[in-house]
Amino acid sequence: MIYYLLAVAFMSGLTFTVYGIDKYKAVKQKHRIKEASLLLMAVFLGAAGAIAGSIIFNHKTQKLSFTAINTLSFSAHLLLGLWLYFNG
């Protein structure tokens, strides 16, 4: 369980940082991070960071695909964490 929490914390922090970098690049009109990369980071244990980054940086909030995938990923990570807690 502790390794799962550490992995989620690490990936969420990394994803949050990448959302901030992408927002900075968007404002400065520089080369952006691919949307697929942002979504994959959310799916692979970074959903909490993706949601926090979206809210704090006001980034990708209008895109339904981001909202849906981030929310579903977060729900799956939460359910997995609960399962590991009660069964692990």
C-alpha positions as CSV (number, residue, x, y, z in Angstrom):
1,M,0.0,0.0,0.0
2,I,2.8,2.4,0.9
3,Y,4.4,1.9,-2.5
4,Y,1.1,2.7,-4.3
5,L,0.8,5.9,-2.3
6,L,4.3,6.9,-3.0
7,A,3.8,6.2,-6.8
8,V,0.6,8.2,-6.8
9,A,2.3,11.1,-4.9
10,F,5.3,11.1,-7.3
11,M,3.2,10.9,-10.5
12,S,0.7,13.5,-9.3
13,G,3.5,15.9,-8.4
14,L,5.1,15.4,-11.8
15,T,1.8,15.7,-13.6
16,F,1.0,18.9,-11.7
17,T,4.4,20.4,-12.7
18,V,4.0,19.4,-16.4
19,Y,0.5,21.1,-16.4
20,G,2.1,24.2,-15.1
21,I,4.9,24.1,-17.7
22,D,2.4,23.6,-20.5
23,K,0.3,26.5,-19.3
24,Y,3.4,28.7,-19.2
25,K,4.2,27.6,-22.7
26,A,0.7,28.3,-23.9
27,V,0.8,31.9,-22.5
28,K,4.3,32.5,-24.0
29,Q,3.1,30.9,-27.3
30,K,6.0,28.4,-27.3
31,H,6.1,24.7,-28.4
32,R,3.5,22.8,-26.3
33,I,3.4,19.4,-24.6
34,K,1.3,17.0,-26.5
35,E,-2.3,16.5,-25.2
36,A,-1.8,12.7,-25.3
37,S,1.2,13.0,-23.0
38,L,-0.8,15.0,-20.5
39,L,-3.7,12.5,-20.6
40,L,-1.3,9.5,-20.3
41,M,0.3,11.0,-17.2
42,A,-3.2,11.3,-15.6
43,V,-4.1,7.7,-16.4
44,F,-0.8,6.4,-15.1
45,L,-1.4,7.5,-11.5
46,G,-1.2,11.3,-12.0
47,A,-4.9,12.1,-12.0
48,A,-4.8,14.0,-8.7
49,G,-2.0,16.2,-10.1
50,A,-3.8,16.7,-13.4
51,I,-7.0,17.8,-11.7
52,A,-5.1,20.1,-9.3
53,G,-3.1,21.5,-12.2
54,S,-6.2,22.1,-14.3
55,I,-7.8,24.1,-11.4
56,I,-4.8,26.0,-10.2
57,F,-3.4,26.9,-13.6
58,N,-6.9,27.1,-15.2
59,H,-5.5,24.8,-17.9
60,K,-7.5,22.4,-20.1
61,T,-10.7,23.1,-18.1
62,Q,-12.8,23.6,-21.2
63,K,-11.9,20.3,-22.9
64,L,-14.4,17.6,-22.1
65,S,-11.9,14.9,-22.9
66,F,-9.5,16.1,-20.2
67,T,-12.3,16.5,-17.6
68,A,-13.7,13.1,-18.3
69,I,-10.4,11.2,-18.5
70,N,-9.0,13.0,-15.4
71,T,-12.2,12.3,-13.4
72,L,-12.4,8.7,-14.4
73,S,-8.7,8.1,-13.8
74,F,-8.9,9.7,-10.3
75,S,-11.9,7.5,-9.5
76,A,-10.1,4.4,-10.7
77,H,-7.0,5.3,-8.6
78,L,-9.1,5.9,-5.6
79,L,-10.9,2.6,-5.9
80,L,-7.6,0.8,-6.4
81,G,-6.2,2.5,-3.3
82,L,-9.2,1.5,-1.3
83,W,-9.0,-2.1,-2.6
84,L,-5.3,-2.3,-1.6
85,Y,-6.0,-0.8,1.8
86,F,-8.8,-3.3,2.7
87,N,-7.3,-6.4,0.9
88,G,-3.6,-5.8,1.0
